[in-house]
Amino acid sequence: MLPDSHLFGGLLDLLDERQAFRYCLLIMNWDWEKLQEKRQRKPGGSNSGGSGGPTPPDFEQLKEKLMRFKNMKSPGVKLAIGVVILLWLASGFYIVKPDEVGVVQRFGAFVRVTQPGPHLRIPFPIERVQTPSVTRIQRMEIGFRSSESMGFSQGNFRKVPKEALMLTGDENIVDVQFIVQYRIKAAENYLFNIAEPVKTVKDAAEASMRATIGSNDVESVLTERKMEIQIETMELLQSTLDKYNSGIDITAVKLQDVHPPDPVVAAFKDVASAREDRSRLMNQAKSYRNEILPKARGQVATVVNEAEAFKESKVRKAKGESERFLKLLAEYRQAENVTRKRLYLEAMEDVFVNSRQKTILSEKAAEKMLPYLPLDQLHRKDENK
């Protein structure tokens, strides 16, 4: 039979701490009669040390002390002991906040996880509880320290070159400052699988960013691949922490600033300015090309259409002239003299209609006339023009 709680209290009061702990273990785990029989079977009685372990206490004296304490008539002592026991039991009550989980340890070993709300545990020193926050997003700065983390005045920050300077794939150095945001997804792994969670996340994040920067050239890092670098670093960091079974979930990796080291900033600015000039000139050339090509295509289309129209008109006119000639030939064959005279008269009519002044001379009159070319009139006409 095990003694009741009053005997435990008296035992702790009468004996020193080391002996009380040893006696409690013996009382809880050993049977009195079996222990006595075991001691009687061993040679040397109760003084035998066995294999060098601690000598069991004299249980007859212990029982005598416990019975003497049980028969004490002082009610104040018993009341005080009862209050101490109640307070000890009440210390096993704890509350887990809404953003936390309770991680219960028994003699230092993990036992269970409790959810938000009130709970009970075996009081100290048997069980203890840790309550880490699992919903709060924690923030870590790498390559710099801001006013929020270091207590600087608002808007100020301090660079950390040891963390920020990284080597790109084409052997250039860049200054990379970024932020890692994470939360706890498995509290028991976070508390017991890694010794220094914050340092582990920081070292893994820095290593992941260096690996990602090392697989890209400097131009990509400084310009168009910043978003891809953030995603690749986040995936690599999460994979590394999962291998550690750390219980940490990476929610974001954000680049704050990426620029060349301070001693070569001016040279990089010149290079960037040259690239901008090249891009500007290329854009101007493309704009001029886009302006000229449609205009040239329009002119080509106009010339082609005019040529098609000219060809069509000439072909049709030639066909009309050939048909007219054939019809005229048919008429000529029916009445040659009449047709020849009519053609002559029509030709002369065209000549006289298109001429403004006409002078008709016979051959004898023409032989007697002096040829006259009106150059003075032609000169006046040129001046009037």
C-alpha positions as CSV (number, residue, x, y, z in Angstrom):
1,M,0.0,0.0,0.0
2,L,1.3,3.5,-0.9
3,P,1.1,6.3,1.7
4,D,-1.4,9.1,1.1
5,S,-0.6,12.7,0.3
6,H,-0.2,13.7,3.9
7,L,2.6,11.1,4.3
8,F,4.3,12.6,1.1
9,G,4.1,16.0,2.6
10,G,5.6,14.9,5.9
11,L,8.3,13.0,4.1
12,L,9.4,16.1,2.2
13,D,9.3,18.1,5.5
14,L,11.3,15.7,7.6
15,L,14.0,14.7,5.2
16,D,16.5,16.6,3.1
17,E,15.8,17.1,-0.6
18,R,18.1,14.3,-1.9
19,Q,16.8,11.7,0.5
20,A,13.2,12.8,0.0
21,F,13.5,12.4,-3.8
22,R,15.0,8.9,-3.3
23,Y,12.4,7.8,-0.9
24,C,9.5,9.0,-3.1
25,L,10.9,7.0,-6.0
26,L,11.2,3.9,-3.8
27,I,7.7,4.3,-2.4
28,M,6.1,4.8,-5.8
29,N,7.9,1.9,-7.6
30,W,8.7,-0.7,-5.1
31,D,6.4,-3.0,-3.2
32,W,7.2,-3.0,0.5
33,E,7.0,-6.8,1.2
34,K,8.8,-7.8,-2.0
35,L,11.6,-5.3,-1.2
36,Q,12.0,-6.8,2.3
37,E,12.2,-10.3,0.9
38,K,14.7,-9.2,-1.7
39,R,16.9,-7.6,1.0
40,Q,16.7,-10.7,3.1
41,R,17.8,-13.0,0.2
42,K,20.9,-10.8,-0.5
43,P,24.0,-11.6,1.5
44,G,25.1,-8.9,3.9
45,G,21.5,-7.6,4.5
46,S,20.7,-4.0,4.0
47,N,24.4,-2.9,4.0
48,S,25.2,-4.7,0.7
49,G,26.1,-2.3,-2.0
50,G,25.6,-4.7,-4.9
51,S,27.2,-3.3,-8.0
52,G,28.1,0.0,-6.5
53,G,24.7,1.6,-6.6
54,P,23.1,3.6,-3.8
55,T,22.2,1.6,-0.6
56,P,18.5,1.3,0.0
57,P,17.2,3.3,3.0
58,D,16.1,1.6,6.3
59,F,12.4,1.2,5.6
60,E,11.6,0.4,9.2
61,Q,12.9,3.7,10.4
62,L,11.1,5.4,7.4
63,K,7.8,3.8,8.3
64,E,8.2,4.8,11.9
65,K,8.8,8.5,11.0
66,L,5.8,8.5,8.6
67,M,3.5,7.0,11.2
68,R,4.7,9.5,13.8
69,F,4.0,12.3,11.4
70,K,0.6,10.9,10.6
71,N,-0.4,10.9,14.3
72,M,0.5,14.5,14.8
73,K,-2.3,16.4,16.4
74,S,-1.3,19.9,15.2
75,P,-4.1,21.1,12.8
76,G,-2.1,24.1,11.6
77,V,0.7,22.1,10.2
78,K,-1.8,19.8,8.4
79,L,-3.6,22.8,7.0
80,A,-0.4,24.4,5.8
81,I,0.6,21.2,4.1
82,G,-2.8,20.9,2.5
83,V,-2.6,24.5,1.1
84,V,0.8,23.8,-0.3
85,I,-0.4,20.6,-2.0
86,L,-3.4,22.5,-3.5
87,L,-1.2,25.3,-4.8
88,W,1.1,22.7,-6.3
89,L,-1.8,21.0,-8.0
90,A,-3.2,24.4,-9.2
91,S,0.1,25.2,-10.8
92,G,-0.8,22.5,-13.4
93,F,-3.5,24.7,-14.9
94,Y,-2.4,26.7,-17.9
95,I,-4.0,28.6,-20.8
96,V,-2.9,28.6,-24.5
97,K,-3.6,31.9,-26.3
98,P,-5.4,31.9,-29.7
99,D,-2.2,32.4,-31.7
100,E,-0.2,29.8,-29.8
101,V,0.0,26.0,-29.3
102,G,1.1,24.3,-26.1
103,V,4.0,21.9,-26.3
104,V,4.0,19.6,-23.2
105,Q,7.2,18.0,-21.9
106,R,7.5,15.3,-19.3
107,F,10.8,15.1,-17.6
108,G,12.2,17.0,-20.6
109,A,10.8,14.7,-23.3
110,F,8.1,15.8,-25.7
111,V,4.6,14.3,-24.9
112,R,1.8,16.1,-26.7
113,V,0.6,19.3,-28.4
114,T,-2.4,21.2,-27.0
115,Q,-4.6,23.7,-28.9
116,P,-5.7,27.1,-27.7
117,G,-7.8,27.2,-24.6
118,P,-7.4,26.1,-20.9
119,H,-5.6,22.8,-20.1
120,L,-4.2,20.8,-17.2
121,R,-0.7,19.3,-16.8
122,I,1.1,17.4,-14.1
123,P,2.7,20.2,-12.1
124,F,6.4,21.0,-12.0
125,P,8.9,19.4,-12.0
126,I,7.2,16.5,-13.8
127,E,5.7,18.4,-16.8
128,R,6.3,21.8,-18.2
129,V,4.7,23.7,-21.2
130,Q,6.1,25.9,-23.9
131,T,3.7,28.1,-25.9
132,P,5.3,29.3,-29.1
133,S,3.2,31.5,-31.5
134,V,2.4,29.7,-34.7
135,T,0.4,32.4,-36.5
136,R,2.7,35.4,-36.1
137,I,4.8,36.1,-39.2
138,Q,8.4,36.6,-38.1
139,R,10.7,38.9,-40.1
140,M,14.5,38.5,-40.6
141,E,16.8,41.0,-42.3
142,I,19.9,39.9,-44.2
143,G,22.5,42.3,-45.5
144,F,21.2,45.2,-43.5
145,R,19.6,46.1,-40.2
146,S,16.7,48.6,-40.2
147,S,15.4,50.9,-37.5
148,E,12.7,48.4,-36.5
149,S,15.2,45.6,-35.6
150,M,18.1,47.8,-34.2
151,G,16.3,50.7,-32.6
152,F,17.6,53.3,-35.0
153,S,15.8,56.5,-35.7
154,Q,12.9,56.1,-38.1
155,G,14.1,55.6,-41.7
156,N,17.7,54.8,-40.9
157,F,19.4,51.5,-41.4
158,R,22.9,49.9,-41.2
159,K,24.5,47.9,-43.9
160,V,26.1,44.5,-43.1
161,P,28.6,43.9,-45.9
162,K,29.6,40.5,-44.6
163,E,26.1,39.2,-45.4
164,A,25.3,41.4,-48.4
165,L,28.3,41.0,-50.7
166,M,27.7,38.0,-53.1
167,L,29.3,36.7,-56.2
168,T,27.4,36.3,-59.4
169,G,27.8,33.6,-62.1
170,D,30.0,35.8,-64.3
171,E,32.3,36.6,-61.3
172,N,31.0,40.1,-60.4
173,I,30.2,41.2,-56.9
174,V,26.8,42.6,-56.0
175,D,25.4,44.0,-52.8
176,V,22.1,42.1,-52.0
177,Q,19.8,43.1,-49.2
178,F,16.7,41.1,-48.6
179,I,14.1,40.1,-46.1
180,V,12.8,36.6,-45.1
181,Q,9.4,36.1,-43.6
182,Y,8.5,32.8,-41.9
183,R,6.2,31.2,-39.3
184,I,6.1,28.1,-37.2
185,K,4.1,25.3,-38.8
186,A,5.1,22.4,-36.4
187,A,6.0,23.6,-32.9
188,E,7.5,20.4,-31.6
189,N,9.9,20.2,-34.5
190,Y,10.7,23.9,-34.2
191,L,11.6,23.5,-30.4
192,F,13.4,20.2,-30.4
193,N,14.9,19.5,-33.8
194,I,17.0,22.6,-34.2
195,A,19.1,24.2,-31.5
196,E,19.0,27.8,-32.6
197,P,16.0,28.3,-35.0
198,V,16.7,32.0,-35.7
199,K,20.3,31.4,-36.6
200,T,19.4,28.3,-38.6
201,V,16.9,30.3,-40.7
202,K,19.4,33.1,-41.2
203,D,22.3,30.9,-42.3
204,A,20.0,28.8,-44.6
205,A,18.5,31.9,-46.2
206,E,21.9,33.5,-46.8
207,A,23.2,30.2,-48.3
208,S,20.2,29.9,-50.6
209,M,20.4,33.5,-51.8
210,R,24.2,33.0,-52.6
211,A,23.4,29.9,-54.5
212,T,20.7,31.6,-56.6
213,I,22.8,34.7,-57.2
214,G,25.7,32.5,-58.2
215,S,23.6,30.9,-61.0
216,N,22.8,34.3,-62.6
217,D,24.9,36.9,-64.3
218,V,25.2,40.4,-62.9
219,E,23.0,42.1,-65.6
220,S,20.1,39.7,-64.8
221,V,20.5,40.2,-61.1
222,L,20.4,44.0,-61.4
223,T,17.6,44.2,-63.9
224,E,15.0,41.8,-65.1
225,R,15.3,38.6,-63.0
226,K,14.6,39.9,-59.6
227,M,11.2,38.3,-59.3
228,E,12.6,34.9,-60.4
229,I,15.5,35.2,-57.9
230,Q,13.0,35.7,-55.1
231,I,11.0,32.7,-56.0
232,E,14.0,30.4,-56.6
233,T,15.6,31.5,-53.3
234,M,12.3,30.8,-51.4
235,E,11.9,27.3,-52.9
236,L,15.6,26.4,-52.1
237,L,15.3,27.8,-48.6
238,Q,12.1,25.9,-47.8
239,S,13.6,22.7,-49.2
240,T,16.7,23.1,-47.0
241,L,14.6,23.7,-43.8
242,D,12.4,20.7,-44.7
243,K,15.5,18.5,-44.8
244,Y,16.3,19.7,-41.3
245,N,12.7,18.8,-40.3
246,S,12.7,22.3,-38.7
247,G,8.9,22.9,-38.5
248,I,9.3,26.3,-40.2
249,D,7.3,27.6,-43.2
250,I,8.8,30.3,-45.4
251,T,6.1,32.7,-46.4
252,A,8.1,35.2,-48.5
253,V,11.6,36.2,-49.6
254,K,11.8,39.9,-50.7
255,L,14.7,41.7,-52.3
256,Q,15.0,45.2,-50.7
257,D,17.9,46.5,-52.7
258,V,20.4,45.0,-55.2
259,H,23.2,47.3,-56.4
260,P,26.9,47.1,-57.1
261,P,29.4,47.6,-54.3
262,D,30.0,51.2,-53.4
263,P,33.6,51.5,-54.9
264,V,32.4,50.6,-58.4
265,V,28.9,52.2,-58.4
266,A,30.1,55.0,-60.7
267,A,31.4,52.5,-63.3
268,F,28.2,50.5,-63.1
269,K,26.2,53.7,-63.6
270,D,28.3,54.5,-66.7
271,V,27.6,51.0,-68.1
272,A,23.9,51.3,-67.3
273,S,23.8,54.7,-69.0
274,A,25.5,53.3,-72.0
275,R,22.9,50.5,-72.1
276,E,20.1,53.0,-71.8
277,D,21.6,55.0,-74.7
278,R,21.9,51.9,-76.8
279,S,18.2,51.0,-76.0
280,R,17.2,54.6,-76.8
281,L,18.9,54.5,-80.2
282,M,17.5,51.1,-81.0
283,N,14.1,52.3,-80.1
284,Q,14.5,55.4,-82.3
285,A,15.7,53.2,-85.2
286,K,12.8,50.9,-84.8
287,S,10.4,53.9,-84.7
288,Y,11.9,55.2,-87.9
289,R,11.7,51.8,-89.5
290,N,8.1,51.5,-88.4
291,E,7.4,54.9,-89.9
292,I,9.2,54.4,-93.2
293,L,8.2,50.8,-94.1
294,P,4.4,51.4,-94.2
295,K,5.0,54.6,-96.2
296,A,7.2,52.7,-98.7
297,R,4.7,49.8,-98.8
298,G,2.0,52.4,-99.6
299,Q,4.1,54.0,-102.4
300,V,4.9,50.6,-103.8
301,A,1.2,49.7,-103.8
302,T,0.3,53.0,-105.5
303,V,3.0,52.4,-108.2
304,V,1.8,48.9,-108.7
305,N,-1.8,49.9,-109.0
306,E,-1.0,52.7,-111.4
307,A,1.1,50.3,-113.5
308,E,-1.8,47.8,-113.5
309,A,-4.2,50.5,-114.5
310,F,-1.9,51.7,-117.3
311,K,-1.4,48.2,-118.5
312,E,-5.2,47.6,-118.5
313,S,-5.9,50.8,-120.4
314,K,-3.2,50.2,-123.0
315,V,-4.4,46.6,-123.5
316,R,-8.0,47.7,-123.8
317,K,-7.1,50.6,-126.1
318,A,-5.0,48.3,-128.3
319,K,-7.9,45.8,-128.5
320,G,-10.2,48.7,-129.4
321,E,-7.9,50.0,-132.1
322,S,-7.4,46.5,-133.6
323,E,-11.2,45.9,-133.7
324,R,-11.7,49.4,-135.3
325,F,-9.0,48.6,-137.9
326,L,-10.6,45.3,-138.7
327,K,-14.0,46.9,-139.1
328,L,-12.5,49.7,-141.2
329,L,-10.7,47.1,-143.3
330,A,-14.0,45.3,-143.9
331,E,-15.6,48.6,-145.1
332,Y,-12.6,49.4,-147.2
333,R,-12.8,46.1,-149.0
334,Q,-16.5,46.8,-149.9
335,A,-15.8,50.4,-151.3
336,E,-12.2,51.2,-151.6
337,N,-12.4,54.6,-153.3
338,V,-15.1,55.9,-151.1
339,T,-13.3,54.7,-147.9
340,R,-10.0,56.0,-149.0
341,K,-11.4,59.5,-149.7
342,R,-13.3,59.5,-146.4
343,L,-10.2,58.6,-144.4
344,Y,-8.3,61.4,-146.2
345,L,-10.9,63.9,-145.4
346,E,-11.1,62.9,-141.7
347,A,-7.3,63.1,-141.4
348,M,-7.3,66.6,-143.0
349,E,-10.1,67.7,-140.7
350,D,-8.0,66.6,-137.7
351,V,-5.1,68.6,-139.0
352,F,-7.1,71.8,-139.6
353,V,-9.1,71.6,-136.4
354,N,-5.9,71.4,-134.2
355,S,-4.2,74.3,-136.0
356,R,-5.1,77.9,-135.1
357,Q,-3.7,79.7,-138.2
358,K,-3.5,78.2,-141.6
359,T,-1.9,79.5,-144.8
360,I,-2.4,77.5,-148.0
361,L,0.0,78.2,-150.9
362,S,0.4,76.6,-154.2
363,E,3.7,75.2,-155.2
364,K,4.5,78.2,-157.5
365,A,3.6,80.8,-154.8
366,A,5.7,78.9,-152.2
367,E,8.7,79.0,-154.5
368,K,8.5,82.8,-154.7
369,M,8.1,83.5,-151.0
370,L,10.9,84.2,-148.6
371,P,10.9,81.9,-145.5
372,Y,10.3,83.9,-142.3
373,L,10.8,82.7,-138.8
374,P,9.2,85.0,-136.2
375,L,12.0,84.9,-133.6
376,D,11.0,88.3,-132.1
377,Q,7.5,87.0,-131.2
378,L,8.9,83.9,-129.7
379,H,11.3,86.0,-127.5
380,R,8.3,88.1,-126.3
381,K,6.4,84.9,-125.4
382,D,9.3,83.7,-123.4
383,E,9.5,87.0,-121.5
384,N,5.7,86.9,-120.8
385,K,6.1,83.5,-119.3
